[in-house]
């Protein structure tokens, strides 16, 4: 059977979010992060619908709020979660000869670092609630987070060895077994493995979406560091050399565009360094939302992203609140490709993205 993992810049029905709540690590920042999420929903709604999983106590109120401000664009579902990182506990959607399929990989809190039982069950619960009316669901007995892989939609996958080969994910699978599994499940013909690249404060064991991103026309945006005194300088320089040597599944090289280095961000409470990166941007139907940090390099980052996405709207969103929990825009979102909500859109008469 032919399967394919679409690229993120292909057509999407919606973006999935998991709303922050008082029983998550966001409690101490809840008003600030809810304000950010509300703005994010407003931005996304200009390009696609938004699907939100939220605790039962919040879901109805959120639905009422967004029905008033963004009619027909937001659908909320009452579903419990441990945290909000939808990129990693959300479904990975593939196209097959029988239609769209949601792959529900296991999520173990980035190698058992955090409690994740509710997050792991969230995709199945949303499917039960009717959130994905036009796609089938397949549970996969393998740990994989969406932030760990990048697809060009044509059989090439980009990832890091530090994450996918970490013994805290799939200890019984070596590199060959993982390559075979991803080839079968995702239709991957070539996996490009990075051996370098890490950010201080990152809990994910070097997710690729914090480091390097595949873009249209064999372009690759990557997080660079131009400060020789910074702890990241040598490793990110080594990563850049690796990227320059890569080719896609057809043997074609990439056009590399470096992203500027944001100034060091530190937690205001205990001073530890936060994993600020411009690479954690969200692509959605002709819109690219880029995390910004009130940094002099923000505008340069936006210009580089615009270079990689000609004809797209490229907008910055201040993520200084979000980065305090060690993630950013791509980490809290998961795209649902065109067709996943098709039946629901036709049934409710809402505008199609």
C-alpha positions in Angstrom: 0.0 0.0 0.0 1.3 3.5 -0.9 1.5 5.9 2.0 2.9 9.4 2.2 3.6 11.9 4.9 2.6 15.3 3.6 4.8 18.3 4.0 3.6 21.0 6.4 3.3 23.5 3.6 0.6 21.4 1.9 -3.1 22.3 2.2 -4.5 22.0 5.7 -8.0 21.9 7.2 -7.1 23.0 10.7 -4.5 23.4 13.4 -4.9 21.5 16.6 -4.2 23.0 20.0 -4.3 21.7 23.5 -5.4 24.5 25.8 -3.3 25.4 28.9 -5.0 24.8 32.2 -4.5 25.0 36.0 -3.6 21.3 36.3 -0.7 21.8 33.9 2.8 23.3 34.4 1.3 26.6 33.1 -0.6 27.4 36.4 1.9 30.1 37.5 1.6 31.8 34.1 -2.0 30.9 33.2 -3.4 34.4 32.4 -0.4 35.3 30.3 -0.3 32.1 28.3 -4.1 32.1 27.7 -3.7 35.6 26.3 -1.0 34.2 23.9 -3.1 31.2 22.9 -6.1 33.5 22.2 -4.0 35.7 19.9 -2.6 32.5 18.3 -6.1 31.2 17.5 -7.0 34.6 16.0 -3.9 34.5 13.8 -4.4 30.9 12.7 -8.1 31.4 12.0 -7.2 33.7 9.1 -5.7 30.7 7.3 -7.4 27.6 8.7 -9.9 26.3 11.2 -8.7 25.6 14.8 -9.4 22.5 16.8 -9.0 22.8 20.6 -8.8 20.2 23.2 -9.6 21.7 26.7 -10.7 20.5 30.1 -14.4 20.1 30.4 -14.6 23.1 32.8 -13.1 25.3 30.1 -14.2 23.9 26.7 -17.8 25.3 26.7 -16.7 28.8 27.7 -13.9 28.7 25.1 -16.4 27.6 22.4 -18.8 30.5 23.4 -15.9 33.0 23.3 -14.7 31.9 19.9 -18.2 31.6 18.4 -18.6 35.3 19.2 -15.3 36.5 17.9 -14.5 33.9 15.2 -17.8 32.3 14.1 -17.4 29.0 12.4 -13.6 28.9 12.7 -13.0 27.1 16.1 -14.3 23.8 17.5 -13.6 22.9 21.1 -13.7 19.4 22.6 -13.8 18.5 26.3 -10.7 16.3 26.7 -8.2 16.1 29.5 -4.5 16.5 29.1 -1.3 16.6 31.2 0.1 19.5 29.2 -0.2 21.5 26.0 2.5 20.2 23.5 0.1 19.2 20.7 3.0 18.7 18.2 4.2 15.7 20.3 1.0 14.1 21.5 -1.1 15.0 18.5 -1.7 12.7 15.5 0.6 12.3 12.6 -1.5 12.3 9.5 -0.6 10.2 6.4 -2.3 9.9 3.0 -3.1 6.3 1.8 -4.9 4.7 -1.1 -7.9 4.3 1.3 -7.9 7.9 2.5 -6.3 9.9 5.3 -5.1 8.1 8.4 -4.1 9.4 11.8 -1.2 7.6 13.2 -1.4 7.6 17.0 2.1 6.9 18.1 2.9 6.5 21.8 3.9 9.6 23.7 6.0 9.0 26.9 6.8 12.5 28.0 10.0 12.8 26.1 11.5 9.7 27.4 9.8 9.5 30.8 10.7 13.0 31.9 7.1 14.0 32.6 3.8 12.4 33.4 2.0 11.9 30.0 -0.7 9.2 30.3 -3.5 11.7 29.6 -1.6 13.2 26.7 -0.9 9.8 25.3 -4.7 9.0 25.3 -5.8 12.4 23.9 -5.8 11.5 20.1 -8.0 8.5 20.7 -10.3 10.5 22.9 -10.7 13.3 20.3 -11.4 10.7 17.6 -14.1 9.2 19.9 -15.6 12.6 20.3 -15.8 13.1 16.5 -13.0 15.6 16.1 -11.6 13.9 13.0 -14.6 12.8 11.0 -12.9 12.1 7.7 -9.9 10.1 8.8 -9.3 6.7 10.2 -7.2 6.1 13.3 -4.3 3.7 13.7 -2.6 3.1 17.1 1.1 2.6 16.7 3.1 0.8 19.4 6.2 3.0 18.9 7.2 6.2 20.6 7.4 9.1 18.2 6.8 12.8 18.6 5.8 15.1 15.7 8.5 17.6 16.7 11.1 15.0 16.1 10.6 14.7 12.3 10.4 16.9 9.3 9.0 15.8 6.0 9.3 17.2 2.5 6.2 15.2 1.3 8.3 13.4 -1.3 9.9 10.6 0.8 12.6 12.5 2.7 12.7 12.8 6.4 15.0 15.0 8.5 15.6 14.1 12.2 18.3 13.9 14.9 20.0 10.8 16.2 19.9 12.3 19.7 16.2 12.0 19.8 15.1 9.0 17.7 17.9 6.8 18.7 17.7 7.7 22.4 17.2 4.6 24.6 14.5 6.4 26.5 12.1 6.2 23.5 12.3 2.8 21.8 15.0 0.8 23.6 14.4 -2.4 21.6 14.8 -0.7 18.2 18.1 0.1 16.6 18.6 2.6 13.8 17.9 0.0 11.1 14.6 -1.1 12.8 13.5 2.5 13.2 14.3 3.3 9.5 12.3 0.2 8.4 9.3 1.2 10.7 9.2 4.8 9.4 9.6 3.6 5.8 6.6 1.4 6.2 4.4 3.7 8.3 5.3 7.1 6.7 6.3 6.1 3.2 9.8 7.4 3.8 12.5 6.5 1.3 15.4 8.4 2.9 16.1 9.6 6.4 18.7 12.3 6.9 20.1 11.9 10.5 21.8 14.9 12.2 24.5 14.0 14.7 24.8 17.6 16.0 22.5 20.3 17.3 21.1 20.9 20.8 19.7 23.8 22.7 20.3 24.5 26.4 17.1 24.1 28.4 15.5 21.7 25.8 13.6 18.8 27.3 13.1 16.9 24.0 16.6 15.5 23.3 17.1 17.7 20.3 13.8 17.8 18.4 14.5 18.8 14.8 11.8 21.5 14.8 14.0 23.6 17.2 17.0 23.3 14.9 16.3 22.9 11.2 13.2 23.0 9.0 12.4 21.7 5.6 10.8 24.3 3.3 9.4 24.3 -0.3 11.8 24.0 -3.3 14.5 22.1 -1.4 15.2 25.0 0.9 16.3 24.4 4.4 16.1 27.0 7.2 18.4 26.3 10.2 19.2 27.9 13.5 22.7 29.3 13.3 24.9 30.8 16.1 27.3 33.6 15.2 28.6 34.2 18.8 31.9 32.4 19.4 31.5 32.9 23.1 28.1 31.2 23.2 27.9 27.6 24.5 26.0 26.6 21.3 28.6 27.9 18.8 30.6 24.8 18.0 27.8 22.4 18.0 25.5 24.5 15.8 28.5 25.1 13.4 29.0 21.4 13.2 25.2 21.0 12.4 25.5 23.5 9.6 28.3 21.5 8.0 26.2 18.4 8.2 23.2 20.1 6.6 25.4 21.4 3.7 26.3 17.8 2.8 22.7 16.5 2.8 20.6 15.6 -0.3 16.9 14.6 -0.6 15.6 11.2 -1.7 16.3 12.1 -5.3 19.9 13.1 -4.6 19.2 16.8 -5.0 21.1 19.2 -2.6 19.4 21.8 -0.4 19.5 25.6 -0.5 20.5 26.5 3.1 19.3 29.7 4.8 20.6 30.4 8.3 18.4 32.0 10.9 20.0 34.6 13.2 20.9 33.8 16.8 18.4 35.3 19.3 20.0 36.7 22.4 20.1 34.4 25.4 16.8 34.1 27.1 16.8 33.2 30.8 14.0 32.2 33.2 13.2 35.3 35.3 12.7 33.1 38.4 15.8 30.9 38.7 17.9 32.2 35.8 18.3 28.9 33.8 18.7 29.3 30.1 15.7 28.8 27.9 15.8 27.1 24.4 14.9 30.2 22.3 15.0 29.5 18.6 13.6 31.0 15.5 13.3 27.6 13.8 10.1 26.7 15.7 7.8 28.4 13.3 4.3 27.3 12.2 3.3 26.9 8.5 -0.4 27.1 7.7 -2.0 27.6 4.3 0.1 30.5 3.1 0.8 31.9 6.6 4.0 31.4 8.5 4.0 32.4 12.2 7.5 32.9 13.6 8.4 33.1 17.3 10.0 36.4 18.3 11.6 37.4 21.6 11.8 41.3 21.6 15.3 40.8 20.2 17.2 42.9 17.6 17.4 39.9 15.4 13.6 39.3 15.2 13.3 41.3 12.0 16.2 39.5 10.4 14.6 36.1 11.3 11.3 37.2 9.7 13.2 38.3 6.5 15.0 34.9 6.3 11.7 33.0 6.7 10.1 35.2 4.0 13.1 34.3 1.7 12.3 30.6 2.2 8.5 31.1 1.7 8.0 33.5 -1.2 4.4 34.7 -1.5 3.5 33.7 2.1 2.4 36.0 4.8 5.2 35.9 7.4 4.3 37.2 10.8 6.1 37.3 14.2 4.4 36.4 17.5 6.1 37.3 20.8 6.8 34.0 22.5 8.7 35.1 25.6 5.9 33.7 27.7 5.7 30.4 25.8 9.5 29.8 25.9 9.4 29.8 29.8 8.0 26.3 29.5 10.8 25.4 27.0 8.8 25.3 23.8 7.4 27.6 21.2 4.8 27.9 18.3 5.5 24.7 16.4 5.6 22.7 19.7 2.1 23.7 20.7 0.4 23.1 17.4 -0.3 20.2 15.0 -1.6 20.5 11.5 -4.5 18.5 10.2 -4.1 18.1 6.4 -6.9 18.9 4.0 -9.6 16.3 4.1 -9.4 15.4 7.8 -12.4 17.6 8.7 -14.0 17.7 5.3 -17.3 16.0 6.3 -17.6 18.2 9.3 -17.1 21.4 7.3 -19.8 20.3 4.8 -22.2 19.4 7.6 -21.9 22.5 9.8 -21.7 25.0 6.9 -18.7 26.6 8.4 -16.2 28.4 6.1 -13.6 26.1 4.6 -9.9 27.0 5.2 
